[in-house]
């Protein structure tokens, strides 16, 4: 890899419902690929926390990450993390979870609207452009509430619904129509010292671009954003570190000369070099 400091701060083990490999195997692959650090951030969806047993998988995930961190000390920086889905839908329970586990890093994300399925599963064949616009407005409203809540470290894949709306189902979306909402989200992230994630999974999917795309990363910088992370959102060992180089190059183009590593919920700035 041409970059010296390659950090992948968004990955999933087999303790995510859609993950495939153990933390130990993923650490072995990360070392093989020359990564300096990896954060395992398994899914904990707060709106289905007990119903779908995320309370149990959170415990197993944390235990296995800590064990892997100990085994790979000196070879790889292993961060114990979590991807906290929809914490604003159950804030008291989300805060209790964060008090219970000594995470290094917490990702905040929205995968579904209230009382609706993940954007992945919505019946887009029944949607028209007007319905898509309403869906996105509601999504950005929820993302704003998440950024304003702010009790996490990294704001993940800001344009997540486009993975399916545009990438899988071919709708054309002009994000300029949502500029005011996106600005409000970015301003809240700046105020709460959240890192904006450059999620590279879209590069290997039909979407064909990072989430968010470069224009939004540039806007974050213009609004005073200082913290940026890059994550592959890998659910398979072969995707660890995928697109991180492209994400780092994008960050440089947007005026960022460092990324952030989190340890014990504290930001450590790492030069992009």
Legacy VTK file of the C-alpha trace (Angstrom):
# vtk DataFile Version 3.0
C-alpha trace
ASCII
DATASET POLYDATA
POINTS 273 float
0.000 0.000 0.000
1.408 3.456 -0.843
0.065 4.966 2.385
2.021 4.349 5.566
-0.814 4.610 8.077
-3.677 2.422 6.871
-6.487 2.276 9.417
-9.783 0.492 8.809
-12.225 1.698 11.457
-15.429 0.022 10.266
-15.442 -3.772 10.027
-17.677 -6.629 11.127
-16.942 -10.026 12.648
-19.222 -13.056 12.675
-20.892 -11.532 15.729
-22.734 -9.263 13.311
-25.802 -10.922 11.814
-24.320 -10.284 8.356
-20.671 -10.947 9.283
-18.687 -13.991 8.211
-15.354 -14.400 10.028
-14.001 -14.386 13.571
-12.079 -11.480 15.055
-8.960 -13.649 15.223
-9.093 -14.576 11.537
-9.746 -10.959 10.587
-6.722 -9.858 12.619
-4.559 -12.384 10.778
-5.780 -11.021 7.452
-5.257 -7.419 8.580
-1.631 -8.193 9.436
-1.166 -9.926 6.067
-2.554 -6.867 4.292
-0.280 -4.469 6.149
-2.957 -2.578 8.062
-1.733 -0.590 11.032
-5.055 -0.662 12.902
-8.488 -2.210 12.633
-11.679 -1.515 14.577
-14.254 -4.258 14.904
-17.636 -2.556 15.018
-20.316 -5.211 15.121
-23.947 -4.259 14.651
-26.090 -3.445 17.663
-29.443 -2.192 16.397
-31.083 -0.368 19.272
-34.644 -0.441 17.948
-34.487 -4.264 17.980
-32.017 -4.565 20.865
-33.706 -7.290 22.900
-36.190 -8.495 20.334
-33.369 -9.675 18.051
-30.921 -10.469 20.885
-28.366 -7.747 20.183
-27.787 -7.621 23.942
-26.262 -11.110 23.675
-24.255 -10.567 20.512
-22.850 -7.313 21.921
-21.463 -9.232 24.880
-19.951 -11.977 22.717
-18.506 -9.467 20.262
-16.790 -7.426 22.976
-15.327 -10.528 24.622
-13.879 -11.862 21.370
-12.464 -8.490 20.284
-10.688 -8.003 23.609
-9.231 -11.499 23.333
-7.995 -10.811 19.793
-6.575 -7.444 20.852
-4.473 -9.177 23.477
-3.286 -11.887 21.070
-2.174 -9.385 18.411
-0.650 -6.747 20.687
2.565 -5.461 19.096
1.553 -6.573 15.595
-1.747 -4.756 15.047
-3.725 -2.072 16.849
-7.106 -3.682 17.515
-9.905 -1.350 18.605
-12.948 -2.661 20.418
-15.896 -0.970 18.793
-19.570 -1.117 18.033
-21.815 0.146 15.265
-24.725 1.556 17.199
-27.720 1.525 14.882
-30.627 3.893 15.536
-29.614 4.832 19.115
-31.981 7.809 19.029
-34.897 5.375 18.758
-34.016 3.966 22.219
-31.610 6.475 23.788
-31.790 5.277 27.391
-30.918 1.733 26.418
-28.183 2.963 24.063
-26.596 5.013 26.827
-26.779 2.054 29.218
-24.937 -0.121 26.677
-22.189 2.489 26.293
-21.805 2.656 30.068
-21.510 -1.126 30.309
-18.716 -1.747 27.779
-15.325 -0.018 27.623
-15.331 0.579 23.886
-12.487 2.257 22.061
-14.762 3.596 19.345
-18.501 3.927 18.759
-20.013 4.361 15.308
-23.454 5.944 15.004
-25.663 5.050 12.060
-29.207 4.913 10.736
-30.152 1.832 8.701
-33.927 2.154 8.809
-36.638 4.654 9.568
-38.839 4.212 12.600
-41.053 1.140 12.384
-39.705 0.378 8.910
-37.319 -2.206 7.519
-33.692 -1.547 6.635
-33.398 0.464 3.408
-32.037 -2.724 1.871
-35.461 -4.392 2.126
-37.853 -1.629 1.087
-40.166 -2.395 -1.870
-38.631 0.082 -4.313
-40.659 -1.323 -7.192
-43.634 0.457 -5.587
-41.812 3.804 -5.223
-41.775 6.803 -7.524
-39.486 9.837 -7.442
-41.788 11.763 -5.106
-41.838 8.894 -2.616
-38.054 8.541 -2.817
-37.666 12.259 -2.063
-39.931 11.951 0.981
-37.984 8.894 2.136
-34.673 10.739 1.903
-36.003 13.825 3.679
-37.145 11.632 6.565
-33.807 9.824 6.597
-31.831 13.062 6.770
-34.117 14.288 9.573
-33.270 11.149 11.570
-29.579 11.527 10.774
-29.716 15.105 12.069
-31.301 13.896 15.311
-28.505 11.323 15.588
-25.751 13.908 15.039
-27.394 16.242 17.566
-27.576 13.407 20.133
-23.879 12.952 19.512
-22.965 10.368 22.151
-20.720 8.437 19.783
-17.511 9.047 17.833
-18.007 8.437 14.107
-20.987 9.375 11.930
-21.219 6.484 9.483
-22.120 6.266 5.797
-24.133 9.493 5.636
-25.650 8.613 2.250
-26.442 4.991 3.170
-29.869 4.801 1.442
-28.264 5.617 -1.923
-26.551 2.221 -1.824
-29.968 0.774 -2.622
-31.959 3.662 -4.089
-29.356 4.523 -6.731
-26.956 1.585 -6.743
-29.376 -1.320 -6.710
-32.570 0.214 -8.088
-31.364 2.904 -10.462
-33.168 5.977 -9.146
-31.476 9.276 -9.963
-30.954 11.417 -6.866
-29.560 14.946 -6.911
-28.217 15.598 -3.419
-28.259 19.348 -4.036
-31.963 19.156 -3.287
-31.092 18.114 0.281
-28.233 20.582 0.793
-29.827 22.404 3.733
-30.506 19.162 5.593
-27.025 17.818 4.903
-25.445 21.080 6.052
-27.390 20.885 9.311
-26.127 17.314 9.862
-22.530 18.293 9.159
-22.779 21.359 11.406
-24.091 19.192 14.254
-21.222 16.764 13.692
-18.716 19.618 13.870
-20.324 21.005 17.039
-20.238 17.591 18.752
-16.707 16.801 17.527
-17.836 13.772 15.583
-15.690 12.259 12.883
-17.226 11.976 9.436
-16.688 8.533 7.972
-15.604 7.995 4.388
-17.217 4.601 3.908
-15.583 2.818 0.979
-18.032 -0.073 0.594
-19.856 1.755 -2.203
-16.715 1.546 -4.342
-17.057 -2.226 -4.577
-20.825 -2.144 -5.011
-23.116 -0.912 -7.774
-23.201 2.575 -6.250
-19.610 3.087 -7.426
-18.719 5.885 -4.993
-17.923 6.435 -1.349
-20.603 7.185 1.229
-20.701 10.122 1.453
-19.345 11.260 -1.870
-16.517 13.740 -2.238
-18.688 16.871 -2.410
-20.056 16.197 1.085
-16.596 15.522 2.517
-15.469 18.859 1.054
-18.478 20.574 2.575
-17.698 19.066 5.983
-14.217 20.560 5.778
-15.611 23.950 4.735
-17.967 23.938 7.731
-15.087 23.390 10.138
-14.876 19.604 10.258
-11.535 18.348 11.518
-12.106 14.653 12.181
-12.289 12.136 9.371
-12.113 8.334 9.350
-12.036 5.787 6.556
-13.786 2.435 6.838
-14.245 -0.473 4.463
-17.438 -1.718 6.159
-16.002 -5.180 5.530
-18.169 -8.174 6.336
-15.703 -10.633 4.786
-11.953 -11.048 5.345
-11.198 -10.330 1.686
-12.770 -6.873 1.998
-10.628 -5.726 4.926
-8.872 -2.534 3.898
-10.731 -2.435 0.582
-10.876 1.085 -0.808
-8.975 2.608 2.122
-6.295 3.970 -0.215
-8.961 5.650 -2.337
-10.610 7.016 0.799
-7.342 8.471 2.076
-6.647 10.045 -1.317
-10.152 11.567 -1.276
-9.545 12.952 2.222
-6.323 14.586 1.034
-8.103 16.140 -1.947
-10.673 17.604 0.419
-8.027 19.262 2.563
-7.583 16.731 5.359
-4.007 15.757 6.174
-4.810 13.395 9.048
-7.358 10.811 10.078
-8.490 9.795 13.544
-7.853 6.625 15.524
-9.885 6.090 18.686
-8.644 4.434 21.847
-10.710 4.480 25.026
-13.081 6.870 23.222
-10.264 9.414 22.865
-9.281 10.772 19.445
-5.700 10.198 18.323
-4.806 12.064 15.139
-2.779 10.071 12.618
-1.051 11.757 9.644
-2.108 10.711 6.154
1.245 9.759 4.675
LINES 1 274
273 0 1 2 3 4 5 6 7 8 9 10 11 12 13 14 15 16 17 18 19 20 21 22 23 24 25 26 27 28 29 30 31 32 33 34 35 36 37 38 39 40 41 42 43 44 45 46 47 48 49 50 51 52 53 54 55 56 57 58 59 60 61 62 63 64 65 66 67 68 69 70 71 72 73 74 75 76 77 78 79 80 81 82 83 84 85 86 87 88 89 90 91 92 93 94 95 96 97 98 99 100 101 102 103 104 105 106 107 108 109 110 111 112 113 114 115 116 117 118 119 120 121 122 123 124 125 126 127 128 129 130 131 132 133 134 135 136 137 138 139 140 141 142 143 144 145 146 147 148 149 150 151 152 153 154 155 156 157 158 159 160 161 162 163 164 165 166 167 168 169 170 171 172 173 174 175 176 177 178 179 180 181 182 183 184 185 186 187 188 189 190 191 192 193 194 195 196 197 198 199 200 201 202 203 204 205 206 207 208 209 210 211 212 213 214 215 216 217 218 219 220 221 222 223 224 225 226 227 228 229 230 231 232 233 234 235 236 237 238 239 240 241 242 243 244 245 246 247 248 249 250 251 252 253 254 255 256 257 258 259 260 261 262 263 264 265 266 267 268 269 270 271 272
